[in-house]
Amino acid sequence: MESLLDKGKKQYSLSVIIPVFNEEQTVEEIIGRVQSTKLVDEIVLVDDGSTDRTREILATYQGKKGMRIVLHERNQGKGAAIQTGLKAVSGDLILIQDADLEYDPRDYAVLLQPINEGLADVVYGSRFLGGARRPILFWNMVANKILTFTTNILYNNILTDMETGYKLFKREIVQGIEIHAKGFDFEPEFTAKILKKHVRIYEVPIRFTPRFYEEGKKIRMRDAFIAMWTLLKYRFVN
């Protein structure tokens, strides 16, 4: 695969995994935004059992250069979709991109910089480091802060946004990690396991435009309790 990223003599190719579930209103837009960055070698879209027009839309991209479409027959959860995507990608670097337009692909260059400069193996896009954001959903922010604080206590770190959907990492980092999460618990499980491996992790500020629940936001408060249990569990087990 031809690389679009370069650090000295070391070249990287970038794959973007987009888990999708019932996003007929946004999926074409997010694909266009990812492509417009001119930084991506491969886009892997994993449809997690959508029941709206999402699959019909994705079918129009099947077979196009740099595109892979993978279908789940039934809805299994975001974590399951990411796991499927991880098995399908071929790039040296992997980035998770939600399909709901909350995260902005214009931040890819910022996310890539620490790896290109040899500073990190994993980069998190933090919503709490001063980037532009839509100020809504106070209690979601509180839950995120509590979960991140718990992460820092349990794993002796100073992250600002454990739950961020923007996670960029070298493919070799995840090859030795077994992920069990099927739902939104992917974020705490992935974070717990990379922190236990003591990989070089870096945070950068990103833009964030959260949706209201009536606009299609899927994560719920119960997911915060699942995330807390996940953090506690993987502190003591592999």
Secondary structure as GFF3:
##gff-version 3
##sequence-region A 1 238
A	DSSP	beta_strand	5	7	.	.	.	ID=ss1
A	DSSP	beta_strand	10	12	.	.	.	ID=ss2
A	DSSP	beta_strand	14	20	.	.	.	ID=ss3
A	DSSP	alpha_helix	27	36	.	.	.	ID=ss4
A	DSSP	beta_strand	42	48	.	.	.	ID=ss5
A	DSSP	alpha_helix	54	59	.	.	.	ID=ss6
A	DSSP	beta_strand	67	72	.	.	.	ID=ss7
A	DSSP	alpha_helix	78	88	.	.	.	ID=ss8
A	DSSP	beta_strand	93	96	.	.	.	ID=ss9
A	DSSP	three_ten_helix	105	107	.	.	.	ID=ss10
A	DSSP	alpha_helix	108	116	.	.	.	ID=ss11
A	DSSP	beta_strand	122	126	.	.	.	ID=ss12
A	DSSP	alpha_helix	138	155	.	.	.	ID=ss13
A	DSSP	beta_strand	167	170	.	.	.	ID=ss14
A	DSSP	alpha_helix	171	175	.	.	.	ID=ss15
A	DSSP	alpha_helix	186	196	.	.	.	ID=ss16
A	DSSP	beta_strand	201	205	.	.	.	ID=ss17
A	DSSP	three_ten_helix	213	215	.	.	.	ID=ss18
A	DSSP	alpha_helix	221	236	.	.	.	ID=ss19
###
